[in-house]
Amino acid sequence: MGNYHLIGIKGCGMSALAQILHDLGHKVQGEDTEAPLFTQAPLEARGIPIFPFAEAPLSDDMTVIASNAFADSHPALDRCRRLGYPVRRYHHFLGEWMKDYISIAVTGSHGKTTTTGMMAHALGGVEPVCTLIGDGTGKGEKDARLFVFESCEYKRHFLAYRPEIAVITNIDFDHPDYYADLSDVHSAFEEMASLVGRLLVVCGDDPHVRSLRIDKEVLYYGFEDHNLLRASAPVAGSNGTSFEVYWRGDGIGQFTIPAYGRHNVLNALAVIGTALVLNLDLEQIKHHMASFSGVKRRFSEKEWKSNIVIDDYAHHPSEIRATLEAVRSKYPLRRIVSVFQPHTFSRLEKLMDDFAQSLRGADDVYLCQIFGSAREEGGTVSIEQLRDRIPNARLISESTVNNLLDYKDSVLVFMGAGDIQKYQTIFEG
């Protein structure tokens, strides 16, 4: 068994990796900021030690793994090097580690986490599966032959992986602090596709995915007739969304997922397509998909007084549109109130008009100050510029969020990838 030390262990991917290694019987510890994060709860439940930066005990038999969120100059990484401990980056370690499994990468500009979670739940109901999900959830199964993991395109990190099977949910322009334009993003996905060992399961409804030059076998899924795997007649009900599925033109039954919106039907098709590729029992897959409870911070909802409060990770215009469309599908008669916190100055600057257009899908819009993130502390764009592009949009702060208490019988949707939850916490009292 190995001995692992993770720098930045509270990061979503790092926390999930720590959980997997622990579940497989390895000794695991880590270091991170002392600020509480939701990703540390599963670490604490497993008894994995978490130390403040630069205070963790180190030993010669440790493999040190560093989060990609920290530069080489970070004091924790510098300390390890000075003491003679080689440091491996998260994506490089993961790319080597997964070689013992039939690996299934789930990637795309949007929908990765939900699709990975749904696939882990459905496939894991049929046979043991090791899983790494981008909401900080990890699970190691000692008898697993399959490894389902979220594969991130940021800074082309997914090029460190050689998966047997890869899912591509969509391709969109994002991470403008790294990618120059949509063509640059497209080229990264094309290179990733060339590294896949066996087959790709991809959304054929997305024109940017459809235009990829892929020299491997491809299974296209979607609503449109040209797809090999197709969904039709989605119907939203009290238990979620039901839809008919066709494979090579033949009906293979009605599936139901406890989720809403066309994007979630597409996510479900990615899971069904992967199950077909692996020749798994579709009746079992259907059964387990119907009980998928979702992933952290993706359309997480609860009742609060007469309102519904939803917490969602949406931080890109396409994700905002999908989230609000899902809210309309589930709550067609309620007033929809959006509380949005932009994540990174560069993303807001590059996609300003698209953000404004997507947020108009709500009846009322409240905007929080921009969350810069660890990699981007400032910028030239302001939240007032976004407000001025949206009719009747208002700014909101920690001191004024209680203005939302006036709403009744509404759906309040808190969206963002930063610390938007602090506004929700204040609002809920």
C-alpha angles and dihedrals in degrees: 000000000000133000114224135188117192121201107208093018092169093065114111096248094036094051091050091048091050090053092051093049091047093048089053091057102262125137109250136182135154150182133229146138115312092233110112116253129182090238093068095065095080090045092053091046088058093046093244108162116240118194131189114257113288094008101086119113112242131200136191095249094058127113106214117212121187129204116242088232091079127070122232087255093062110124093237093055092042090052092054093050093048089052091050100253114139112230121218121197118237097246094046092050092046092048091056096040096055094059090093091063142059091256124208115195119200112200141154138118093273138016098031097127098046092045092048091049093048091048093048090051096046099041091039089059090060101042139349112291133182109220138192115187127185094235090072096268119135134168132183122203115190094209096044123128093179128070116191114191143167110246116204123211095200110126087354091283090151089070087078090070131081103193123183091221129020131193119205112195098183144318122239138154109270140137093049089178086073111016118066097209144325091288089058091051090047092053091051091054091046090054091047091052090055090060096056112112104210121002146340127229106201141169107257093190090069109086093205091054091044091055094056114119101231124176094190132081110282132200110200119203133182145096097287122097096242093067121102090217113041140178126204142173099027111193124191115218140160092280097046133270126332123196141168118247127209126193118195088342096308123109114244097182145272119304128196128201125186090235139084138229134053090265090064091051087054090050089052091051089055089057093046091048092052091049090053091051090051091045092235124164105274094201089059091045090051091050095050095043088058090062099046106132097195133244132281117289095003109115090326104174140183139166117259115183104306093337137083114230119201126192114201137172093220108141103151127069092246091052092048091053091049093048095048091046089054091049091051090049093053099035106028095159100047130090110252118219119190121205107186134183115191114228114220127357094242093056092050093046095050096042101032099128092042090053090051092050094048094049091055085077088081124076092227128020129204121183128206126202116278117274106221101194128213093286097049119033099172148006146172098260123090136205089238089066090059092044091055090057095055120069112239094358114153134199119240133192139182089270095050103036089099087073084084089070089084091072120100131183089004137123113241112198116196108197132182146092097236127063097311088134091075089066091050091049092053092046093052091049 
